Amino acid sequence: MEGPPAKMRRPNFSEAEVYAIVTEVAKRKEMILGKLDSSRCTLQLKNHAWGEVLNAVNAVGRVTRNVTEIQRFSADLRVSVKKKAAQDKKYAGGTGKS
């Protein structure tokens, strides 16, 4: 007995896609990472900024991505960079003469 077909895994992000995400998010950092307010940063503007990031990533990638994938990858990347920075800071304070 066979169940429903297994969901295929999406390929990893290529270096070009990662570079595109990092540069495009950095260009729109205020809009993408900022808080929503009625004057400068609305949900429509935020979604438009993510759409521009999506277009840039899909232009260089071999796989067509969607906004949710890019948002999740961007958030995961920020978390891993913060963890690495905290770990480096922790070990930098522990080096020296004992």
N, C-alpha and C positions, 0 to 999 in steps of 0.2 A: 504494500500500500504506500502510495506516494502522497505526501502532503503538498501544500502549495510550494511553488518553486522558491528556492532560497533567494533572498535579495542580494544582488551583486554589490560588492564593495566598490566605492568610487576610487579612482587612482589618486595617489598622493599629489599634492601640489608641487609643480615643478619649480625650479629656482627662478625662472622668469616670472611665474605667477606670484611667488612670494615677494619678489622684488617689486612687482607692480602693485601688490596690495600695500606693502610698506610705504612706497613713495606716494601713492594716491591717497592713502589715509593720512599721511603726514601733511599733504597739501590741504586737506579738508579737516584737519584735526579739530578746530574750533567747532565746526558744524557737526561732525560725526560723534565726537566724544563729549560735546558740551551738553549742558542741561537744556531742556525745553523751556522756552519762555515765549511770550506772545509777540515780542518785538523782533528779536534777531533770529531765533532758532525754532522754527515750527516743525511739526512732524513731516509736512510735505517737503520742506527744504532738506531735512535729514534724509528722507527716502530718496530724494533726487540726488543727493551727494553719494549715497550708497549705490545708486544706479550708475553714476559716473565711474565709481570704482569697479563695479561689475563689468562695464563696457571695456575698461582698460585691461582687466584681467582676461576677459574672453578674447580680446584682440591678440594677446600673446600666448594664450594657452592652447593645448591640444584637446582639452575637454571643456565643454560648455558648462559653466558653473551657474549657480543661482545666488541670490543675495543672502539667503540664510546660511549657505555654506561659507561664504566669504566673511560674514559677520562672526560666525562661530570660530573660524580659523583666526581671524584678527583678535578676538577676545582670548583665545587659547595662547596665541603668540605673545600677547601682552603679559599674560599671567606667567608664562615660562621665562620671559625676560626679567620680570620683577623677582621671581624666585632665584634666578641665577645671580642677579645683582645683590640680593640679600645674602646669599650664600658666600659670594665673593667678599662682601663687607664683613661678614662674620669671621671668615678665615684671615682676612687682612689684619683684623684687630688682634688675632691670636699669634701672629708671627713675631719673632724677635727673640731677645735673650730670655732665658728662664732662670 
